[in-house]
Each structure stands twice: as structure tokens, then as C-alpha cells.
Amino acid sequence: MLLDALYTVLRVDENSAEVLLSDAEHPVFKAHFPEKPILPGFVHLDIISDVFNLEILGVKKAKYSEIVHPSQTLQYIKNANKIVVTCNDKDVASFSLV
């Protein structure tokens, strides 16, 4: 239910996915900082699990380098157990999964 209408899949294949986030009215964006909506970092893992149909057993390393805002388009690039998240050609997060 957390992901309901949070994003629209624009493209997905075995190793990459592109999603468009919903606007600031989605409850996920209202929960973190109501006056300054951002995507909570843990939600990336839910999106990764959903778009790649992965069961995430654990995270060895997570790095968040940029804030993600509503209505942005994100690319998720999977290479073995590593996922890199980009937005506008900038890395915004990366994860090493178990």
C-alpha cells in the first residue's frame, strides 16, 4: 500500500528501470518533511524490489548522495547485487544488496 500510485514505470528490463514519481500530494512525500517533501531513502528499496521483482534479504551498503523530490524521473541500474539510482544523469543513491 505504501507504493500505491507513488510512481509510474516508464521502462523496465532485466537490468534497468525508469520510473516517474508522483507529485507532492502522495502520502509518502507528506510523511517525511511536510513543508519540504522528499522521498524517504528506504522507499528506494521498495521500488527496487517491486520493479525488478527481487526479494531483498539485506543491504550491505547504502549511500544517499542527493535528495529526491516529487515528480522526478529516476533510473535504477542493476549490476549483479549493486543498484545505482540516478536522476538527471547524477547518482542519487546506491545499494549493495545481500
PDB file as gemmi writes it, atoms N, CA and C in Angstrom:
CRYST1    1.000    1.000    1.000  90.00  90.00  90.00 P 1                      
ATOM      1  N   MET A   1       0.808  -1.191   0.000  1.00  0.00           N  
ATOM      2  CA  MET A   1       0.000   0.000   0.000  1.00  0.00           C  
ATOM      3  C   MET A   1       0.855   1.261   0.000  1.00  0.00           C  
ATOM      4  N   LEU A   2       2.053   1.162   0.555  1.00  0.00           N  
ATOM      5  CA  LEU A   2       2.948   2.314   0.588  1.00  0.00           C  
ATOM      6  C   LEU A   2       3.280   2.801  -0.820  1.00  0.00           C  
ATOM      7  N   LEU A   3       3.385   1.851  -1.761  1.00  0.00           N  
ATOM      8  CA  LEU A   3       3.783   2.212  -3.118  1.00  0.00           C  
ATOM      9  C   LEU A   3       2.609   2.583  -4.022  1.00  0.00           C  
ATOM     10  N   ASP A   4       1.381   2.370  -3.577  1.00  0.00           N  
ATOM     11  CA  ASP A   4       0.224   2.652  -4.423  1.00  0.00           C  
ATOM     12  C   ASP A   4       0.290   4.058  -4.993  1.00  0.00           C  
ATOM     13  N   ALA A   5       0.354   4.138  -6.304  1.00  0.00           N  
ATOM     14  CA  ALA A   5       0.363   5.406  -7.042  1.00  0.00           C  
ATOM     15  C   ALA A   5       1.561   6.297  -6.729  1.00  0.00           C  
ATOM     16  N   LEU A   6       2.601   5.735  -6.116  1.00  0.00           N  
ATOM     17  CA  LEU A   6       3.800   6.521  -5.821  1.00  0.00           C  
ATOM     18  C   LEU A   6       4.600   6.813  -7.087  1.00  0.00           C  
ATOM     19  N   TYR A   7       4.594   5.876  -8.017  1.00  0.00           N  
ATOM     20  CA  TYR A   7       5.378   6.058  -9.239  1.00  0.00           C  
ATOM     21  C   TYR A   7       4.717   5.329 -10.396  1.00  0.00           C  
ATOM     22  N   THR A   8       5.129   5.748 -11.586  1.00  0.00           N  
ATOM     23  CA  THR A   8       4.713   5.105 -12.824  1.00  0.00           C  
ATOM     24  C   THR A   8       5.961   4.541 -13.484  1.00  0.00           C  
ATOM     25  N   VAL A   9       5.921   3.284 -13.877  1.00  0.00           N  
ATOM     26  CA  VAL A   9       7.053   2.671 -14.580  1.00  0.00           C  
ATOM     27  C   VAL A   9       7.022   3.156 -16.022  1.00  0.00           C  
ATOM     28  N   LEU A  10       8.100   3.808 -16.435  1.00  0.00           N  
ATOM     29  CA  LEU A  10       8.210   4.283 -17.808  1.00  0.00           C  
ATOM     30  C   LEU A  10       8.873   3.242 -18.702  1.00  0.00           C  
ATOM     31  N   ARG A  11       9.804   2.496 -18.101  1.00  0.00           N  
ATOM     32  CA  ARG A  11      10.546   1.479 -18.855  1.00  0.00           C  
ATOM     33  C   ARG A  11      11.180   0.535 -17.846  1.00  0.00           C  
ATOM     34  N   VAL A  12      11.206  -0.751 -18.186  1.00  0.00           N  
ATOM     35  CA  VAL A  12      11.883  -1.719 -17.326  1.00  0.00           C  
ATOM     36  C   VAL A  12      12.396  -2.870 -18.183  1.00  0.00           C  
ATOM     37  N   ASP A  13      13.598  -3.328 -17.869  1.00  0.00           N  
ATOM     38  CA  ASP A  13      14.131  -4.556 -18.446  1.00  0.00           C  
ATOM     39  C   ASP A  13      14.897  -5.271 -17.337  1.00  0.00           C  
ATOM     40  N   GLU A  14      15.652  -6.281 -17.696  1.00  0.00           N  
ATOM     41  CA  GLU A  14      16.320  -7.106 -16.694  1.00  0.00           C  
ATOM     42  C   GLU A  14      17.282  -6.320 -15.800  1.00  0.00           C  
ATOM     43  N   ASN A  15      17.957  -5.310 -16.356  1.00  0.00           N  
ATOM     44  CA  ASN A  15      19.000  -4.615 -15.612  1.00  0.00           C  
ATOM     45  C   ASN A  15      18.767  -3.126 -15.389  1.00  0.00           C  
ATOM     46  N   SER A  16      17.650  -2.611 -15.824  1.00  0.00           N  
ATOM     47  CA  SER A  16      17.392  -1.187 -15.594  1.00  0.00           C  
ATOM     48  C   SER A  16      15.897  -0.908 -15.589  1.00  0.00           C  
ATOM     49  N   ALA A  17      15.575   0.175 -14.921  1.00  0.00           N  
ATOM     50  CA  ALA A  17      14.173   0.611 -14.873  1.00  0.00           C  
ATOM     51  C   ALA A  17      14.158   2.124 -14.759  1.00  0.00           C  
ATOM     52  N   GLU A  18      13.124   2.713 -15.304  1.00  0.00           N  
ATOM     53  CA  GLU A  18      12.936   4.159 -15.216  1.00  0.00           C  
ATOM     54  C   GLU A  18      11.528   4.394 -14.682  1.00  0.00           C  
ATOM     55  N   VAL A  19      11.447   5.213 -13.630  1.00  0.00           N  
ATOM     56  CA  VAL A  19      10.149   5.493 -13.022  1.00  0.00           C  
ATOM     57  C   VAL A  19       9.958   6.993 -12.862  1.00  0.00           C  
ATOM     58  N   LEU A  20       8.711   7.407 -12.962  1.00  0.00           N  
ATOM     59  CA  LEU A  20       8.326   8.797 -12.728  1.00  0.00           C  
ATOM     60  C   LEU A  20       7.587   8.844 -11.405  1.00  0.00           C  
ATOM     61  N   LEU A  21       8.108   9.621 -10.466  1.00  0.00           N  
ATOM     62  CA  LEU A  21       7.481   9.743  -9.151  1.00  0.00           C  
ATOM     63  C   LEU A  21       6.227  10.600  -9.230  1.00  0.00           C  
ATOM     64  N   SER A  22       5.304  10.337  -8.335  1.00  0.00           N  
ATOM     65  CA  SER A  22       4.070  11.131  -8.274  1.00  0.00           C  
ATOM     66  C   SER A  22       4.374  12.521  -7.722  1.00  0.00           C  
ATOM     67  N   ASP A  23       3.352  13.327  -7.659  1.00  0.00           N  
ATOM     68  CA  ASP A  23       3.535  14.692  -7.152  1.00  0.00           C  
ATOM     69  C   ASP A  23       3.582  14.702  -5.622  1.00  0.00           C  
ATOM     70  N   ALA A  24       3.758  15.862  -5.056  1.00  0.00           N  
ATOM     71  CA  ALA A  24       3.948  16.031  -3.616  1.00  0.00           C  
ATOM     72  C   ALA A  24       2.719  15.666  -2.792  1.00  0.00           C  
ATOM     73  N   GLU A  25       1.584  15.416  -3.433  1.00  0.00           N  
ATOM     74  CA  GLU A  25       0.368  15.065  -2.700  1.00  0.00           C  
ATOM     75  C   GLU A  25       0.366  13.620  -2.205  1.00  0.00           C  
ATOM     76  N   HIS A  26       1.265  12.788  -2.733  1.00  0.00           N  
ATOM     77  CA  HIS A  26       1.308  11.392  -2.283  1.00  0.00           C  
ATOM     78  C   HIS A  26       1.702  11.348  -0.804  1.00  0.00           C  
ATOM     79  N   PRO A  27       1.074  10.475  -0.011  1.00  0.00           N  
ATOM     80  CA  PRO A  27       1.360  10.400   1.431  1.00  0.00           C  
ATOM     81  C   PRO A  27       2.834  10.156   1.785  1.00  0.00           C  
ATOM     82  N   VAL A  28       3.571   9.443   0.949  1.00  0.00           N  
ATOM     83  CA  VAL A  28       4.992   9.204   1.226  1.00  0.00           C  
ATOM     84  C   VAL A  28       5.748  10.525   1.325  1.00  0.00           C  
ATOM     85  N   PHE A  29       5.438  11.447   0.447  1.00  0.00           N  
ATOM     86  CA  PHE A  29       6.135  12.734   0.458  1.00  0.00           C  
ATOM     87  C   PHE A  29       5.686  13.621   1.615  1.00  0.00           C  
ATOM     88  N   LYS A  30       4.478  13.453   2.072  1.00  0.00           N  
ATOM     89  CA  LYS A  30       3.962  14.261   3.172  1.00  0.00           C  
ATOM     90  C   LYS A  30       4.513  13.794   4.521  1.00  0.00           C  
ATOM     91  N   ALA A  31       4.928  12.543   4.615  1.00  0.00           N  
ATOM     92  CA  ALA A  31       5.337  11.964   5.898  1.00  0.00           C  
ATOM     93  C   ALA A  31       6.719  12.427   6.359  1.00  0.00           C  
ATOM     94  N   HIS A  32       7.617  12.684   5.433  1.00  0.00           N  
ATOM     95  CA  HIS A  32       8.995  12.962   5.833  1.00  0.00           C  
ATOM     96  C   HIS A  32       9.151  14.391   6.353  1.00  0.00           C  
ATOM     97  N   PHE A  33       8.981  15.360   5.504  1.00  0.00           N  
ATOM     98  CA  PHE A  33       9.011  16.770   5.886  1.00  0.00           C  
ATOM     99  C   PHE A  33       7.825  17.434   5.203  1.00  0.00           C  
ATOM    100  N   PRO A  34       6.732  17.635   5.901  1.00  0.00           N  
ATOM    101  CA  PRO A  34       5.522  18.155   5.253  1.00  0.00           C  
ATOM    102  C   PRO A  34       5.726  19.456   4.481  1.00  0.00           C  
ATOM    103  N   GLU A  35       6.598  20.310   4.936  1.00  0.00           N  
ATOM    104  CA  GLU A  35       6.813  21.587   4.253  1.00  0.00           C  
ATOM    105  C   GLU A  35       7.848  21.492   3.126  1.00  0.00           C  
ATOM    106  N   LYS A  36       8.625  20.428   3.123  1.00  0.00           N  
ATOM    107  CA  LYS A  36       9.674  20.236   2.113  1.00  0.00           C  
ATOM    108  C   LYS A  36       9.681  18.754   1.722  1.00  0.00           C  
ATOM    109  N   PRO A  37       8.761  18.343   0.858  1.00  0.00           N  
ATOM    110  CA  PRO A  37       8.592  16.920   0.558  1.00  0.00           C  
ATOM    111  C   PRO A  37       9.796  16.313  -0.172  1.00  0.00           C  
ATOM    112  N   ILE A  38      10.263  15.178   0.369  1.00  0.00           N  
ATOM    113  CA  ILE A  38      11.328  14.409  -0.272  1.00  0.00           C  
ATOM    114  C   ILE A  38      10.966  12.924  -0.183  1.00  0.00           C  
ATOM    115  N   LEU A  39      11.634  12.130  -1.002  1.00  0.00           N  
ATOM    116  CA  LEU A  39      11.420  10.688  -0.971  1.00  0.00           C  
ATOM    117  C   LEU A  39      12.282  10.091   0.144  1.00  0.00           C  
ATOM    118  N   PRO A  40      11.677   9.422   1.123  1.00  0.00           N  
ATOM    119  CA  PRO A  40      12.483   8.764   2.160  1.00  0.00           C  
ATOM    120  C   PRO A  40      13.398   7.715   1.523  1.00  0.00           C  
ATOM    121  N   GLY A  41      14.619   7.636   1.994  1.00  0.00           N  
ATOM    122  CA  GLY A  41      15.608   6.745   1.391  1.00  0.00           C  
ATOM    123  C   GLY A  41      15.208   5.288   1.336  1.00  0.00           C  
ATOM    124  N   PHE A  42      14.555   4.794   2.386  1.00  0.00           N  
ATOM    125  CA  PHE A  42      14.191   3.375   2.414  1.00  0.00           C  
ATOM    126  C   PHE A  42      13.205   3.005   1.305  1.00  0.00           C  
ATOM    127  N   VAL A  43      12.470   3.980   0.784  1.00  0.00           N  
ATOM    128  CA  VAL A  43      11.474   3.696  -0.248  1.00  0.00           C  
ATOM    129  C   VAL A  43      12.146   3.227  -1.542  1.00  0.00           C  
ATOM    130  N   HIS A  44      13.399   3.643  -1.771  1.00  0.00           N  
ATOM    131  CA  HIS A  44      14.132   3.139  -2.936  1.00  0.00           C  
ATOM    132  C   HIS A  44      14.146   1.609  -2.923  1.00  0.00           C  
ATOM    133  N   LEU A  45      14.347   1.020  -1.745  1.00  0.00           N  
ATOM    134  CA  LEU A  45      14.398  -0.439  -1.653  1.00  0.00           C  
ATOM    135  C   LEU A  45      13.062  -1.069  -2.026  1.00  0.00           C  
ATOM    136  N   ASP A  46      11.975  -0.443  -1.624  1.00  0.00           N  
ATOM    137  CA  ASP A  46      10.656  -0.943  -2.013  1.00  0.00           C  
ATOM    138  C   ASP A  46      10.460  -0.861  -3.528  1.00  0.00           C  
ATOM    139  N   ILE A  47      10.895   0.229  -4.121  1.00  0.00           N  
ATOM    140  CA  ILE A  47      10.770   0.392  -5.577  1.00  0.00           C  
ATOM    141  C   ILE A  47      11.632  -0.645  -6.295  1.00  0.00           C  
ATOM    142  N   ILE A  48      12.868  -0.816  -5.841  1.00  0.00           N  
ATOM    143  CA  ILE A  48      13.777  -1.809  -6.437  1.00  0.00           C  
ATOM    144  C   ILE A  48      13.161  -3.200  -6.375  1.00  0.00           C  
ATOM    145  N   SER A  49      12.657  -3.571  -5.220  1.00  0.00           N  
ATOM    146  CA  SER A  49      12.038  -4.877  -5.053  1.00  0.00           C  
ATOM    147  C   SER A  49      10.859  -5.045  -5.999  1.00  0.00           C  
ATOM    148  N   ASP A  50      10.068  -4.006  -6.121  1.00  0.00           N  
ATOM    149  CA  ASP A  50       8.869  -4.065  -6.953  1.00  0.00           C  
ATOM    150  C   ASP A  50       9.196  -4.126  -8.449  1.00  0.00           C  
ATOM    151  N   VAL A  51      10.023  -3.216  -8.944  1.00  0.00           N  
ATOM    152  CA  VAL A  51      10.249  -3.155 -10.395  1.00  0.00           C  
ATOM    153  C   VAL A  51      11.099  -4.309 -10.913  1.00  0.00           C  
ATOM    154  N   PHE A  52      12.039  -4.801 -10.093  1.00  0.00           N  
ATOM    155  CA  PHE A  52      12.876  -5.918 -10.534  1.00  0.00           C  
ATOM    156  C   PHE A  52      12.381  -7.270 -10.018  1.00  0.00           C  
ATOM    157  N   ASN A  53      11.266  -7.255  -9.284  1.00  0.00           N  
ATOM    158  CA  ASN A  53      10.716  -8.474  -8.709  1.00  0.00           C  
ATOM    159  C   ASN A  53      11.780  -9.219  -7.900  1.00  0.00           C  
ATOM    160  N   LEU A  54      12.434  -8.484  -7.005  1.00  0.00           N  
ATOM    161  CA  LEU A  54      13.502  -9.027  -6.166  1.00  0.00           C  
ATOM    162  C   LEU A  54      13.040  -9.164  -4.727  1.00  0.00           C  
ATOM    163  N   GLU A  55      13.512 -10.204  -4.081  1.00  0.00           N  
ATOM    164  CA  GLU A  55      13.340 -10.304  -2.632  1.00  0.00           C  
ATOM    165  C   GLU A  55      14.646  -9.814  -2.026  1.00  0.00           C  
ATOM    166  N   ILE A  56      14.606  -8.690  -1.372  1.00  0.00           N  
ATOM    167  CA  ILE A  56      15.810  -8.113  -0.769  1.00  0.00           C  
ATOM    168  C   ILE A  56      15.956  -8.694   0.627  1.00  0.00           C  
ATOM    169  N   LEU A  57      17.031  -9.469   0.811  1.00  0.00           N  
ATOM    170  CA  LEU A  57      17.267 -10.127   2.094  1.00  0.00           C  
ATOM    171  C   LEU A  57      18.050  -9.242   3.052  1.00  0.00           C  
ATOM    172  N   GLY A  58      18.803  -8.326   2.508  1.00  0.00           N  
ATOM    173  CA  GLY A  58      19.587  -7.424   3.345  1.00  0.00           C  
ATOM    174  C   GLY A  58      20.329  -6.423   2.482  1.00  0.00           C  
ATOM    175  N   VAL A  59      20.868  -5.422   3.143  1.00  0.00           N  
ATOM    176  CA  VAL A  59      21.626  -4.377   2.472  1.00  0.00           C  
ATOM    177  C   VAL A  59      23.006  -4.315   3.122  1.00  0.00           C  
ATOM    178  N   LYS A  60      24.052  -4.563   2.320  1.00  0.00           N  
ATOM    179  CA  LYS A  60      25.417  -4.472   2.833  1.00  0.00           C  
ATOM    180  C   LYS A  60      25.856  -3.028   2.972  1.00  0.00           C  
ATOM    181  N   LYS A  61      25.461  -2.214   1.992  1.00  0.00           N  
ATOM    182  CA  LYS A  61      25.884  -0.818   1.988  1.00  0.00           C  
ATOM    183  C   LYS A  61      24.820   0.007   1.271  1.00  0.00           C  
ATOM    184  N   ALA A  62      24.531   1.160   1.835  1.00  0.00           N  
ATOM    185  CA  ALA A  62      23.607   2.107   1.198  1.00  0.00           C  
ATOM    186  C   ALA A  62      24.248   3.483   1.248  1.00  0.00           C  
ATOM    187  N   LYS A  63      24.171   4.183   0.133  1.00  0.00           N  
ATOM    188  CA  LYS A  63      24.732   5.533   0.064  1.00  0.00           C  
ATOM    189  C   LYS A  63      23.697   6.442  -0.585  1.00  0.00           C  
ATOM    190  N   TYR A  64      23.398   7.534   0.075  1.00  0.00           N  
ATOM    191  CA  TYR A  64      22.461   8.528  -0.442  1.00  0.00           C  
ATOM    192  C   TYR A  64      23.256   9.802  -0.702  1.00  0.00           C  
ATOM    193  N   SER A  65      23.293  10.234  -1.958  1.00  0.00           N  
ATOM    194  CA  SER A  65      24.129  11.385  -2.293  1.00  0.00           C  
ATOM    195  C   SER A  65      23.351  12.621  -2.725  1.00  0.00           C  
ATOM    196  N   GLU A  66      22.077  12.465  -3.039  1.00  0.00           N  
ATOM    197  CA  GLU A  66      21.241  13.599  -3.450  1.00  0.00           C  
ATOM    198  C   GLU A  66      19.828  13.399  -2.917  1.00  0.00           C  
ATOM    199  N   ILE A  67      19.151  14.487  -2.653  1.00  0.00           N  
ATOM    200  CA  ILE A  67      17.752  14.439  -2.235  1.00  0.00           C  
ATOM    201  C   ILE A  67      16.877  14.211  -3.466  1.00  0.00           C  
ATOM    202  N   VAL A  68      15.872  13.354  -3.303  1.00  0.00           N  
ATOM    203  CA  VAL A  68      14.936  13.069  -4.385  1.00  0.00           C  
ATOM    204  C   VAL A  68      13.605  13.752  -4.053  1.00  0.00           C  
ATOM    205  N   HIS A  69      13.104  14.503  -5.017  1.00  0.00           N  
ATOM    206  CA  HIS A  69      11.883  15.281  -4.850  1.00  0.00           C  
ATOM    207  C   HIS A  69      10.724  14.661  -5.637  1.00  0.00           C  
ATOM    208  N   PRO A  70       9.489  15.042  -5.307  1.00  0.00           N  
ATOM    209  CA  PRO A  70       8.335  14.560  -6.071  1.00  0.00           C  
ATOM    210  C   PRO A  70       8.457  14.932  -7.553  1.00  0.00           C  
ATOM    211  N   SER A  71       7.796  14.176  -8.374  1.00  0.00           N  
ATOM    212  CA  SER A  71       7.688  14.399  -9.829  1.00  0.00           C  
ATOM    213  C   SER A  71       9.003  14.236 -10.582  1.00  0.00           C  
ATOM    214  N   GLN A  72      10.021  13.694  -9.947  1.00  0.00           N  
ATOM    215  CA  GLN A  72      11.284  13.456 -10.651  1.00  0.00           C  
ATOM    216  C   GLN A  72      11.251  12.084 -11.331  1.00  0.00           C  
ATOM    217  N   THR A  73      12.062  11.949 -12.370  1.00  0.00           N  
ATOM    218  CA  THR A  73      12.233  10.674 -13.054  1.00  0.00           C  
ATOM    219  C   THR A  73      13.531  10.051 -12.565  1.00  0.00           C  
ATOM    220  N   LEU A  74      13.442   8.808 -12.116  1.00  0.00           N  
ATOM    221  CA  LEU A  74      14.599   8.089 -11.586  1.00  0.00           C  
ATOM    222  C   LEU A  74      14.929   6.896 -12.460  1.00  0.00           C  
ATOM    223  N   GLN A  75      16.218   6.620 -12.605  1.00  0.00           N  
ATOM    224  CA  GLN A  75      16.686   5.424 -13.297  1.00  0.00           C  
ATOM    225  C   GLN A  75      17.340   4.515 -12.249  1.00  0.00           C  
ATOM    226  N   TYR A  76      16.965   3.258 -12.268  1.00  0.00           N  
ATOM    227  CA  TYR A  76      17.546   2.236 -11.403  1.00  0.00           C  
ATOM    228  C   TYR A  76      18.349   1.302 -12.296  1.00  0.00           C  
ATOM    229  N   ILE A  77      19.650   1.209 -12.042  1.00  0.00           N  
ATOM    230  CA  ILE A  77      20.537   0.391 -12.867  1.00  0.00           C  
ATOM    231  C   ILE A  77      21.088  -0.733 -11.997  1.00  0.00           C  
ATOM    232  N   LYS A  78      20.824  -1.969 -12.420  1.00  0.00           N  
ATOM    233  CA  LYS A  78      21.206  -3.149 -11.644  1.00  0.00           C  
ATOM    234  C   LYS A  78      22.402  -3.827 -12.305  1.00  0.00           C  
ATOM    235  N   ASN A  79      23.412  -4.100 -11.495  1.00  0.00           N  
ATOM    236  CA  ASN A  79      24.592  -4.835 -11.948  1.00  0.00           C  
ATOM    237  C   ASN A  79      24.916  -5.842 -10.852  1.00  0.00           C  
ATOM    238  N   ALA A  80      24.511  -7.084 -11.053  1.00  0.00           N  
ATOM    239  CA  ALA A  80      24.646  -8.147 -10.049  1.00  0.00           C  
ATOM    240  C   ALA A  80      23.915  -7.716  -8.783  1.00  0.00           C  
ATOM    241  N   ASN A  81      24.642  -7.589  -7.655  1.00  0.00           N  
ATOM    242  CA  ASN A  81      23.983  -7.231  -6.402  1.00  0.00           C  
ATOM    243  C   ASN A  81      24.086  -5.734  -6.086  1.00  0.00           C  
ATOM    244  N   LYS A  82      24.498  -4.933  -7.060  1.00  0.00           N  
ATOM    245  CA  LYS A  82      24.604  -3.492  -6.841  1.00  0.00           C  
ATOM    246  C   LYS A  82      23.553  -2.765  -7.686  1.00  0.00           C  
ATOM    247  N   ILE A  83      22.906  -1.787  -7.063  1.00  0.00           N  
ATOM    248  CA  ILE A  83      21.912  -0.957  -7.749  1.00  0.00           C  
ATOM    249  C   ILE A  83      22.337   0.494  -7.589  1.00  0.00           C  
ATOM    250  N   VAL A  84      22.372   1.202  -8.703  1.00  0.00           N  
ATOM    251  CA  VAL A  84      22.664   2.635  -8.684  1.00  0.00           C  
ATOM    252  C   VAL A  84      21.410   3.365  -9.134  1.00  0.00           C  
ATOM    253  N   VAL A  85      21.059   4.413  -8.405  1.00  0.00           N  
ATOM    254  CA  VAL A  85      19.884   5.221  -8.727  1.00  0.00           C  
ATOM    255  C   VAL A  85      20.372   6.565  -9.233  1.00  0.00           C  
ATOM    256  N   THR A  86      19.882   6.969 -10.407  1.00  0.00           N  
ATOM    257  CA  THR A  86      20.279   8.259 -10.972  1.00  0.00           C  
ATOM    258  C   THR A  86      19.046   9.109 -11.263  1.00  0.00           C  
ATOM    259  N   CYS A  87      19.292  10.410 -11.327  1.00  0.00           N  
ATOM    260  CA  CYS A  87      18.269  11.375 -11.694  1.00  0.00           C  
ATOM    261  C   CYS A  87      18.984  12.505 -12.419  1.00  0.00           C  
ATOM    262  N   ASN A  88      18.542  12.800 -13.622  1.00  0.00           N  
ATOM    263  CA  ASN A  88      19.200  13.845 -14.427  1.00  0.00           C  
ATOM    264  C   ASN A  88      20.702  13.597 -14.556  1.00  0.00           C  
ATOM    265  N   ASP A  89      21.053  12.336 -14.806  1.00  0.00           N  
ATOM    266  CA  ASP A  89      22.447  11.915 -15.012  1.00  0.00           C  
ATOM    267  C   ASP A  89      23.339  12.097 -13.792  1.00  0.00           C  
ATOM    268  N   LYS A  90      22.758  12.255 -12.599  1.00  0.00           N  
ATOM    269  CA  LYS A  90      23.523  12.333 -11.353  1.00  0.00           C  
ATOM    270  C   LYS A  90      23.135  11.155 -10.468  1.00  0.00           C  
ATOM    271  N   ASP A  91      24.125  10.526  -9.848  1.00  0.00           N  
ATOM    272  CA  ASP A  91      23.819   9.465  -8.888  1.00  0.00           C  
ATOM    273  C   ASP A  91      23.126  10.072  -7.675  1.00  0.00           C  
ATOM    274  N   VAL A  92      22.021   9.490  -7.281  1.00  0.00           N  
ATOM    275  CA  VAL A  92      21.318   9.958  -6.084  1.00  0.00           C  
ATOM    276  C   VAL A  92      21.395   8.953  -4.946  1.00  0.00           C  
ATOM    277  N   ALA A  93      21.647   7.677  -5.295  1.00  0.00           N  
ATOM    278  CA  ALA A  93      21.766   6.632  -4.268  1.00  0.00           C  
ATOM    279  C   ALA A  93      22.395   5.399  -4.890  1.00  0.00           C  
ATOM    280  N   SER A  94      22.964   4.565  -4.017  1.00  0.00           N  
ATOM    281  CA  SER A  94      23.452   3.270  -4.474  1.00  0.00           C  
ATOM    282  C   SER A  94      23.308   2.278  -3.336  1.00  0.00           C  
ATOM    283  N   PHE A  95      23.136   1.029  -3.719  1.00  0.00           N  
ATOM    284  CA  PHE A  95      22.893  -0.033  -2.741  1.00  0.00           C  
ATOM    285  C   PHE A  95      23.666  -1.289  -3.134  1.00  0.00           C  
ATOM    286  N   SER A  96      24.313  -1.911  -2.167  1.00  0.00           N  
ATOM    287  CA  SER A  96      24.889  -3.245  -2.325  1.00  0.00           C  
ATOM    288  C   SER A  96      23.983  -4.179  -1.556  1.00  0.00           C  
ATOM    289  N   LEU A  97      23.334  -5.082  -2.267  1.00  0.00           N  
ATOM    290  CA  LEU A  97      22.342  -5.959  -1.658  1.00  0.00           C  
ATOM    291  C   LEU A  97      22.927  -7.324  -1.322  1.00  0.00           C  
ATOM    292  N   VAL A  98      22.347  -7.951  -0.316  1.00  0.00           N  
ATOM    293  CA  VAL A  98      22.737  -9.313   0.083  1.00  0.00           C  
ATOM    294  C   VAL A  98      22.013 -10.274  -0.840  1.00  0.00           C  
TER     295      VAL A  98                                                      
END                                                                             
